[in-house]
Amino acid sequence: MTMVEVEQREALLKLREPFPDEQIGKLPRVTCPDCSSPRRACTEKGHRKERCQICNAYTFNKHIHIDYVGHADVTERLLDVDPFWSWEPFALDETGLPSLDTDQFGAPVGMWIRLTVCGVTRPGYGSVPSGQHDAVKILIGDALRNAAQRFGVALAQWQKGDRDNPAAENPVADPGQRAAPKHQAAQARIVVDTEWVAEFEKRLAEADLDNVPRFRQDVMDAMRAERLNADAANRLLDLVRQKQQALNAPADGLPRNQDGTIARRQVTDEQLAAVGTMTGPEKSDHNRLVKDVMSTPKTAERGRAVEDQWAAGGAS
């Protein structure tokens, strides 16, 4: 083992040092699937939201506590060991932003990252519930904690949570086994209203861009009325999304970014020229010209006024 490898190993071992008690918090984990669902109201007697006297969180009273170390303290540990640590998403979308996992409504719920500390890179995954406020910010923090755990950061807290409650990652299951959540069984009992679905698909086929968004709400209302189960609802939501994409498709057929501009990385200069849009070299020349004009503005030359013989007192 070289000297560099020895120093690297010693630095990485510091990541595993235990955290002081004041940096270990209590994370509430709701154990009732209906309470934790953002789309259903729990009907179980005695299940309600209230302020927890242990963790001070305002959450459902049917929950357990898991020891955890927060994002800021994990970041501090990484900086202490390697001031040059970094992270990056596994992939970028067409706009250059991190690629996110989304739910059926397009809301972010997960993200894979790579965390690099002392020259060693390991993966991590962050997740949030569907409908989470400030989802991307919370995803980053959760992904960093998850990836740091692969280096041994706060590993004792992860181990304690897993050992004290083997079903912590799946609160519906009994320890040692995985059970189907109650809502999945309830969904299986719903008989899909095929006549309503057929009428919906007919109306959607005739829809225009102005009224397509309301079809999403129609699906949600039908699901609440138990005309649709989750599988049927997801299929119809996909149809609505496809219809909206088709209506929004530009006439030139070129791929677009989320803001409607042409995704230049995905097209050739020949394709751009064919639709009358500046090619890559033309755009570079244009930007260079704009930069030159803005950085060295020239004072406009005032034209010399032409003498008016009548203004000077008339013709001689």
C-alpha positions in Angstrom: 0.0 0.0 0.0 1.5 3.4 -1.0 1.7 6.4 1.3 -1.1 8.1 -0.7 -3.4 5.1 -0.2 -2.5 5.0 3.5 -3.4 8.7 4.0 -6.6 8.1 1.9 -7.6 5.2 4.1 -7.0 7.1 7.3 -9.1 10.1 6.1 -12.0 7.8 5.0 -11.9 6.1 8.4 -12.5 9.5 10.1 -15.9 9.6 8.4 -17.0 6.7 10.6 -16.3 8.4 13.9 -19.4 8.6 16.1 -21.5 11.8 16.3 -22.0 13.5 19.6 -25.5 13.2 21.2 -26.4 16.8 20.5 -26.1 16.1 16.7 -28.4 13.1 16.8 -32.0 13.9 16.2 -35.3 12.0 16.3 -37.0 11.4 12.9 -40.7 10.6 13.1 -41.8 7.7 10.8 -45.6 7.3 10.3 -46.6 3.7 10.6 -50.1 4.0 9.3 -50.2 3.8 5.4 -53.5 5.8 5.2 -52.1 8.5 7.5 -48.9 8.8 5.4 -50.8 8.9 2.1 -51.2 12.4 0.6 -54.2 11.3 -1.4 -56.4 9.5 1.2 -57.9 10.5 4.5 -57.4 8.0 7.3 -60.6 6.8 8.9 -59.0 4.8 11.8 -60.3 5.9 15.1 -57.8 7.8 17.2 -55.5 8.6 14.3 -54.9 12.3 14.2 -52.2 15.0 13.7 -50.7 16.5 16.8 -47.4 18.0 18.1 -45.1 15.2 19.2 -43.5 15.8 22.7 -40.4 13.8 21.7 -39.4 15.1 18.3 -41.5 18.3 18.3 -42.8 17.5 14.9 -46.4 18.1 13.9 -47.4 14.8 12.5 -49.7 11.8 12.9 -49.7 10.3 16.3 -49.2 6.8 14.9 -45.5 7.0 14.3 -42.2 5.7 15.6 -38.8 7.5 16.1 -35.6 6.8 14.3 -32.2 8.3 15.3 -30.7 10.4 12.5 -28.0 12.9 11.7 -29.1 16.0 9.8 -27.9 17.3 6.4 -25.8 20.1 7.9 -23.9 17.9 10.3 -23.2 15.3 7.6 -21.9 18.1 5.4 -19.7 19.4 8.2 -18.2 15.9 8.6 -17.5 15.7 4.9 -15.8 19.1 4.9 -13.7 18.1 7.9 -12.4 15.0 6.1 -12.1 16.4 2.6 -12.7 20.1 1.9 -12.9 19.3 -1.8 -15.6 16.7 -1.7 -18.2 16.9 -4.4 -21.4 15.3 -5.6 -23.1 15.0 -9.0 -26.4 13.6 -10.3 -26.3 10.3 -12.2 -27.8 11.9 -15.3 -28.9 15.3 -16.6 -32.1 16.1 -18.5 -32.3 17.9 -21.8 -32.2 21.3 -20.0 -29.0 20.4 -18.2 -30.7 20.0 -14.8 -30.4 16.8 -12.6 -32.6 14.0 -13.9 -35.3 13.2 -11.3 -37.7 10.3 -10.7 -41.2 11.6 -10.7 -44.7 10.3 -9.7 -47.7 10.0 -12.1 -48.3 13.7 -11.7 -44.8 14.7 -12.7 -43.7 15.7 -9.1 -40.1 14.8 -8.2 -39.8 11.9 -5.7 -36.3 10.5 -6.2 -32.8 11.2 -7.5 -29.6 9.1 -7.9 -26.3 10.9 -7.1 -22.5 10.1 -7.0 -20.6 11.3 -3.9 -16.9 11.7 -4.1 -14.8 12.0 -1.0 -11.0 11.7 -0.9 -11.0 10.5 -4.5 -13.5 7.7 -3.8 -16.9 7.8 -5.5 -20.0 5.9 -4.2 -23.7 6.1 -5.2 -26.6 7.3 -3.2 -30.4 7.7 -3.6 -32.6 10.4 -2.2 -36.4 10.1 -1.9 -39.3 12.2 -0.7 -43.1 11.5 -0.5 -45.2 12.5 -3.4 -46.3 16.2 -3.1 -43.4 17.1 -0.8 -42.8 20.9 -0.5 -39.4 22.0 -1.7 -38.9 18.5 -3.0 -35.7 19.0 -4.9 -33.9 20.7 -2.0 -35.0 17.9 0.4 -34.0 15.3 -2.3 -30.4 16.6 -2.4 -30.1 16.4 1.4 -31.5 12.9 1.6 -29.3 11.7 -1.3 -26.2 13.1 0.4 -27.0 11.4 3.7 -27.7 8.2 1.9 -24.5 8.3 -0.1 -22.5 9.4 2.9 -23.8 6.3 4.8 -22.0 4.2 2.1 -18.8 5.8 3.5 -19.8 5.0 7.1 -21.1 8.5 8.0 -23.7 8.1 10.9 -23.7 4.4 10.2 -24.6 3.6 13.8 -27.8 5.5 13.5 -28.8 3.7 10.3 -27.9 0.4 11.9 -29.9 1.2 15.1 -33.0 2.1 13.1 -32.8 -1.1 11.0 -32.3 -3.3 14.0 -34.9 -1.8 16.3 -37.5 -1.8 13.6 -36.8 -4.1 10.6 -40.0 -2.8 8.9 -38.9 0.9 9.1 -38.5 1.2 5.4 -41.9 -0.5 4.9 -44.0 0.4 7.9 -47.0 -1.7 6.7 -45.0 -4.9 6.8 -44.4 -7.1 9.9 -40.7 -7.5 10.9 -39.1 -10.1 8.6 -41.7 -10.1 5.9 -43.2 -7.8 3.3 -46.9 -7.4 3.2 -49.1 -5.8 0.6 -50.3 -2.4 1.9 -54.0 -2.0 2.8 -54.6 0.5 0.0 -53.3 -1.9 -2.6 -55.9 -4.5 -1.5 -58.6 -1.8 -1.5 -57.6 -0.8 -5.0 -57.9 -4.4 -6.2 -61.5 -4.5 -5.1 -62.6 -1.5 -7.2 -64.5 -2.4 -10.4 -63.5 -0.1 -13.2 -66.4 1.8 -14.9 -65.6 0.8 -18.5 -68.4 2.9 -19.9 -67.0 6.0 -18.2 -63.5 5.1 -19.5 -64.8 4.7 -23.1 -66.6 8.1 -22.9 -63.5 9.7 -21.4 -61.2 8.4 -24.1 -63.7 9.7 -26.8 -63.8 13.1 -25.3 -60.0 13.2 -24.9 -59.5 12.3 -28.6 -61.6 15.4 -29.6 -60.0 17.7 -27.0 -58.0 20.8 -28.0 -55.1 22.4 -26.2 -57.3 24.7 -24.1 -59.3 22.0 -22.3 -56.8 19.1 -22.1 -55.6 20.1 -18.6 -59.1 19.6 -17.1 -59.0 15.9 -18.1 -56.4 15.3 -15.4 -58.9 16.5 -12.8 -61.6 14.3 -14.3 -59.4 11.3 -13.7 -58.7 12.2 -10.1 -62.4 12.8 -9.4 -63.3 9.5 -11.0 -60.7 7.8 -8.8 -62.1 9.3 -5.6 -65.5 8.2 -6.7 -64.1 4.7 -7.1 -64.9 4.5 -10.8 -61.2 3.8 -11.4 -58.5 1.9 -9.6 -54.9 3.1 -9.5 -53.8 1.2 -12.6 -56.7 2.5 -14.8 -56.1 6.0 -13.5 -52.4 5.9 -14.3 -53.1 4.6 -17.8 -55.6 7.5 -18.5 -53.2 10.0 -17.1 -50.6 8.8 -19.5 -53.1 9.3 -22.3 -53.7 12.8 -21.2 -50.0 13.5 -21.1 -49.5 12.1 -24.6 -52.4 14.1 -25.9 -51.0 17.3 -24.4 -47.5 16.6 -25.8 -49.0 15.9 -29.3 -50.9 19.2 -29.2 -47.8 21.1 -28.1 -45.6 19.5 -30.7 -44.0 22.2 -32.9 -44.8 22.2 -36.6 -41.1 21.8 -37.5 -40.9 18.6 -35.5 -37.7 19.5 -33.7 -37.2 18.5 -30.1 -37.9 21.2 -27.6 -36.7 22.2 -24.1 -39.2 22.7 -21.3 -39.3 26.5 -22.0 -40.2 25.8 -25.7 -36.8 26.6 -27.2 -35.2 24.2 -29.6 -33.0 21.6 -27.9 -29.9 22.4 -30.0 -27.9 19.5 -28.6 -30.3 17.1 -30.2 -30.4 18.5 -33.7 -27.9 19.1 -36.5 -27.0 22.4 -38.3 -28.8 21.0 -41.4 -32.0 20.6 -39.5 -31.8 24.1 -38.0 -31.1 25.6 -41.4 -34.0 23.8 -43.0 -36.5 25.5 -40.6 -34.9 28.9 -41.0 -33.2 29.0 -37.6 -29.6 30.1 -37.0 -27.1 27.2 -37.1 -24.4 26.7 -34.4 -21.7 28.7 -36.2 -24.2 31.5 -37.1 -25.4 31.7 -33.5 -21.8 31.9 -32.3 -21.1 34.7 -34.7 -24.3 36.5 -33.7 -23.4 36.2 -30.0 -19.9 37.5 -30.6 -21.2 40.5 -32.5 -23.7 41.3 -29.8 -20.9 41.0 -27.2 -18.6 43.3 -29.2 -21.3 45.9 -29.6 -22.3 45.9 -26.0 -18.7 46.0 -24.7 -17.5 48.8 -27.0 -20.5 51.0 -27.8 -19.7 53.8 -30.3 -21.0 57.3 -29.9 -23.3 58.1 -32.8 -21.8 60.7 -35.2 -23.9 63.8 -35.4 -24.5 64.9 -39.0 -23.5 68.4 -39.9 -26.6 70.5 -40.3 -27.3 71.8 -43.8 -27.3 75.6 -43.9 -30.7 77.0 -44.7 -30.4 80.2 -46.7 -33.9 81.3 -45.7 -33.1 80.8 -42.0 -30.1 83.0 -42.4 -32.1 86.0 -43.5 -33.2 85.1 -47.0 -31.5 85.0 -50.3 -29.0 87.7 -51.1 
